[in-house]
Amino acid sequence: MKAPKFLYLISVIFIIIITTPSHTSYKMSSCEFYSTTWHGRCRWPPRCSDKCKKEENAQGGQCLHGNAYAITVTTINFMQNDQILSE
């Protein structure tokens, strides 16, 4: 009987530790935009992705609903908690 209570207590403490914010938070954002180098319908995703990487300096490309999108991911910003709260 005491073992389940002990495991429950340990689980609760673990969850509290995991959910407590650390001193440094991470902020990462991605941006999808219409490709400026791909004109017409996008029918072959690998070629679209390669062209976006080479000509638009993007991390990749994607065909959505027949349109080409270039995908970029901004660099990860390390910010202190007080900076995040002030935004």
C-alpha positions in Angstrom: 0.0 0.0 0.0 2.8 2.4 0.7 4.6 1.8 -2.6 1.7 3.3 -4.8 1.6 6.5 -2.6 5.3 6.9 -2.8 5.3 6.5 -6.6 2.4 9.0 -6.8 4.4 11.5 -4.7 7.5 11.1 -6.9 5.4 11.5 -10.0 3.9 14.7 -8.8 7.3 16.1 -7.8 8.7 15.2 -11.2 5.8 16.9 -13.0 6.3 20.1 -10.9 10.0 20.2 -11.7 9.5 19.6 -15.4 6.8 22.3 -15.7 8.7 25.0 -13.7 10.1 27.5 -16.2 13.9 27.7 -16.4 15.9 30.9 -16.4 16.4 30.7 -20.2 13.5 30.2 -22.6 13.7 29.4 -26.2 11.8 31.1 -29.0 11.8 29.7 -32.4 9.6 30.8 -35.3 9.2 29.7 -38.8 8.0 31.7 -41.8 6.3 30.4 -44.9 6.0 32.7 -47.9 5.2 32.3 -51.6 8.3 31.3 -53.5 9.7 34.2 -55.6 11.6 31.9 -57.9 9.0 29.3 -58.7 6.4 30.4 -61.2 3.3 28.4 -62.2 1.9 25.3 -60.5 4.0 23.3 -58.2 3.7 19.7 -59.1 7.0 18.1 -58.0 7.9 18.9 -54.3 11.6 17.8 -54.4 12.4 20.1 -57.3 10.5 23.0 -55.6 12.4 22.4 -52.3 15.8 22.3 -54.1 15.1 25.5 -56.0 14.0 27.3 -52.8 17.1 26.1 -51.0 19.5 27.2 -53.8 17.9 30.4 -55.0 16.0 31.8 -52.0 18.4 30.7 -49.2 15.5 28.9 -47.5 15.6 25.7 -45.4 13.2 24.0 -47.7 10.3 24.3 -50.1 6.9 22.8 -50.1 4.0 22.5 -52.5 0.6 23.3 -50.9 -2.6 23.3 -53.0 -0.5 23.6 -56.2 1.4 26.7 -55.0 5.1 26.8 -54.1 6.1 28.0 -50.6 9.6 28.6 -49.4 10.1 27.8 -45.7 12.7 29.5 -43.5 13.3 29.1 -39.8 14.7 32.0 -37.9 17.5 31.5 -35.5 16.7 30.5 -32.0 16.8 33.4 -29.6 17.8 32.8 -26.1 16.0 35.2 -23.8 15.7 35.6 -20.1 12.3 35.3 -18.5 12.0 39.0 -17.7 12.5 39.8 -21.4 9.8 37.4 -22.4 7.4 38.9 -19.9 8.0 42.4 -21.2 7.1 41.5 -24.8 
